[in-house]
Structure formats: structure tokens, C-alpha cells
Amino acid sequence: MPHLDDLVGSVVPLSRDRVTSIGRDADLSFPGNNFLHRRLIDIYWRDDGWWIENVGAWIPVRYCAAAEALSSILDVGQAMRLSSRVTHLVFRAGGTEYEVVVRIPDHREHRRTESVGLSPGTSTLGPGSLTLEQLAMLVAFCEPLLLAPGVGIDRIRSMRAVEDRLGWSSAKLRRKLDNLCGKLATAGVAGLVSETGVPATNRRIALLEWALATRIISTDSVRLLDLSTVNGPLHPRRDGEDQ
């Protein structure tokens, strides 16, 4: 049965005959926070599909399908038809962040593309081709988003954190990032290289938004970080070694 789940024990069934609401004083209620609208989100059946609508006055809502990591914003007054069996909704009121999952077990999903195969020794086709080492780098940056669908792109890892996650030197990570951005920029991906040919400001965000939006990486890709080799060893660097 279609339902809402607040992930802490409250489940509210959805009915095609009525509008179900989320808010401070709603069907799925989060009382005690006066910063939260009485009704922030409506979920309803229309035109042979389930819809969510932001009916609040000033609180945006992030939404993300469970199979994806890149979230989008549902602004005040906007409505969107759900396209996945599981959709995460994340919103903030005052200093409190809330997450609600919309589950539609009988929904017929229409995936835009299939997840990338991750067998050791293979590469993934894209603009040119990406090696598993390049994919591992993208996954390491995006792992916080991949493990918590619905969070914003601001949660990507720092360069230092990725170095530690992969066991790479700073020089190796920067070289890999430069090479990948250059390859994708040549293939037409915007925001990676400036008009003068130097690395663009915020290129990491542009790169990772592209990787998530195209589903070059997905939640399944996290297992890449557990592989012992990715076109060569992914072992922690030895003292004095520049990979």
C-alpha cells in the first residue's frame, strides 16, 4: 500500500480519494516546531499518478528518488509527479531537518538509464571512457550523497577527505581530477574548464553534478571503494611515495 514513512516509527497510508499532508498539524505531523508550516507538503493522486506539492509559504523541499543521489528542489507553489517507487523528501524548519519517505510499491518505474556495471577490469562508456580509478574518485567525492539520498551537493567530500578515503597523495588526486575534467570538457561537459583553459571555479561541483545527473555513478557504485584494485592498486600510499 502506498504510504508515508518518517523513518522513526510513523507510517501514514496514502489514498487516491484524498489529499495527504505533511507539516506541523497534518496527516503526518511534526508538532512542537513553530518554524514548520502547519501544512508544508501535499501528496495526492491525479492524472493516473502520484504528485507532491509544496504548499508552504517559504520552506523549500528537497526530493530525491532512492536509486539516485542528486536531489532537486521543490520550491514553494511547485508540484511534481513522482517517478519512483521510493522518494526521499528532506526539509528544514528552524534548526531541525526532517526526512520523509514516500513509498509507492505498485508504481511502474521508468528509469532513464541503467546503472554502470562495476566488474573489476571494465570501463564505463561516456564522453570518451572512464576507468574504474576515475569512477572511484567520483564515488569518493559523492559517497555522503550516495549513502544519504536527499542531501544537498554541499555535502560532497573535501579534497583532503578523498585523499584519505582512497589512500592517494594530494598530487595524485589533483592529477586525476585535472585529467578527468580536461577529458570531459573536451567532450562538451560545461563548467570544468574556463575559456582561458585553466580549471574553472567550482569545477568539483560541476563535475559531481554531471556524474550524479547522468548516473555514471549511483548508490550501487559505493562498492567500488571496497575493491582492492581499480586499474591498479588502490592501497594506502607508502611513506615518501607519490602515486
N, C-alpha and C positions, 0 to 999 in steps of 0.2 A: 504494500500500500504506500502511495506517495506520502511523505511526511517531512517535517522539520525536526532537526536534532541539534540541541545546543551543546552537545558533547559532554555535558555534566549531569545527564540523567533525565532531562525534559524532552519529551517527544510529542509533537502535535501533528495529527493527521491532516492531510490536505484533501479537500473535496472539490469536485468540479462544479458544485452547486453554490459555492460561496467564496468570498474573499477571505483569506487567512492573513493575519497581520503580525508583524514583529515590532516590538517597541517597549516603552516603559509601562504602558497599560494596554496590552494587546493579547492576541491569542497565545503567542509565545512571548512571555513577559519578562522583562528585566527591571524589577521595581527598585526604588531607592536611589536612582541616579537622575537628578533633576536636569542634568545636561542632555539626557536622552529624550528624544521626542516620544510622545505617547504612542504614536504610530509612525514608524520610520519606513518600513518595507511592507508592501502588499504582494501576496502571491495568489495568482488566480489562473483559471483555465479560460482560454479564448482562442478562437480560430484553430481548433484542434491542437493546441499546445499549451504548456505551462509558461507563465510570464512572471517576472518580478518587476516591481515598480518602486522607485524611490519617492515616497510621498511626504518626506520630511521637508524642513524649511532650510536647513543649512548643513546637514551632515552627509558627506559623500559615502558611498558604499563600494567597497572593492569586491569583485566577484571573480571566481576562477573555477574552471572545470577541474575535476580531480586528476585527470590524466595530463594536465598541463601545469606549468609553473608560473607562467606570466599572467598576472592579474590585470584587470581593466577596471575603470571607474564607472560606476552608475551614478551620474550626477542627479541633483535634485530635479524632480519632474520627469526623469527619463524612465522608460520601460524597455525591457529586453526579454525576448523569448529564450527560454533555456534550451540548450542543445546537448546536454549531457545528463546521464543518469545521476551523477553526483556533482553538485556545485557548492563551492565554499563561498560564504558571504562574510566579509570582515568589515567592521565599522568601529569607530572610536567616538566616545562621548565623554567630555571632561578628560580625566586621566585614565579612563578604563577602555580597554579594547575588548570587543566581543567577536565571537565567531559562531556562525550558524551554518549547518549543512542542510541543503535541500536534496532529498533523496527521492528519485523517481524510478523505481525498479523496472517498470514496464515501458520506460521510454526507449524509443528506437534512435540510437545514436548515429550520427553521420560524421565520422572522423574525416578531417581534412587530409590527413596523410598518415602513413604508418610510422611507428617508432623506428628509430635507426637500429639495425642489427649490431650487436656488440660482441661478436665472437672474436677471440684473440686472433690477430694477424690479418683482420679485414680492415677495409677503409670504407668511409661513408661518402657517397656521391653528393656533391653540392656544387657550389661555384668552384670549379676545379675539383679537388677531393681533399677531405680532411683525414689525417692519420688518427689513430687511436690516441696518440700522445696529445694531439691538438684537441681532440674531444675531451680527454681527461682534464686538460687545462680549463676548458669551458665549464665542465661539470664542477670542478673545484671552486671556481668563482661563484657558481649558481647553486651550490649544494643547499644553502639555507633556504632558498626559494623552492627548490625541488622537494625538500622534506617538509615544507610548511606551505602548501598551496594557499594563495590569497594574500601573502605578504607583499610589500612593495619592492620595487627594484633597488631601493636604497639599502636593502639587506644583503646585497652582494658582498662577498669577502674582499678584504683589502689584499694588496699585492703580498704583504708580509704573511698574512694568514694562508694564502695559496701556496707560497713557498714552503711553509711548514707542513701543509696538508699533503703536498706532493713530494716533499723531500728534495726540492730543487734549489739551486743557488739563485740569488737575485739576478745574476747575469743571464742564466739560462731562461728564467721566466720572461724577462724583458725581451730576449731574443726571439723566443717562441711567440710572444704577443706581437712583436713588430712584424714577424714573418706572416702570421695569420692575418693581421689587419691589412697588410700590403696585398696579400693574395685576394682577400675578399673585396677590397677596394677596387682592384683591377677588374674583378668580376661584376662590379656595379653596386656593391653594398655601400650605402651612404653613411657619412658621419665618422669614418675611420681615419681618413687622411685629409688634411686641409688642401686648399687649392695650391699652396706652395709646396706640397709634397711632404710636409712634416706631420707627425702624429697629431690628430685632431684633439681638441679639448674634449674631455668626457668620452673618449673613444671606447673605454671599457663598457660604459653603459650602452652605447650604441651597438657594440659587438654582442653583448649579452642579451639585449632586447631582440636582436636579429636571431640569435641562437634559440631563444625560447619561443619566439613567434613562429619561426619556421619549423619548430620541433626537431631540429637537428639533435637536440638533447631533450630528455623527458625524465620523469621520475624513475623510469627503469634504468637510466644511464648512470645512476649513482654507483651501481656495482662496478663500473669501470675503475673506480678508485680502489677497489679491492683486488684488482688484477695485479699479479706480480710483475708482469711486463706489459708495456704498451709500445710496440715497435722499438723495443729496447727496454732496459731496466728502469723501473720506477722506484728504485731503492733510495733510502736516505743517503744524501751525499756524504762522502768521507771528508775528514778534515783536510783542508787545502785543495779539495777537488772542485774545479769549475766545470759544471756539466754544460 
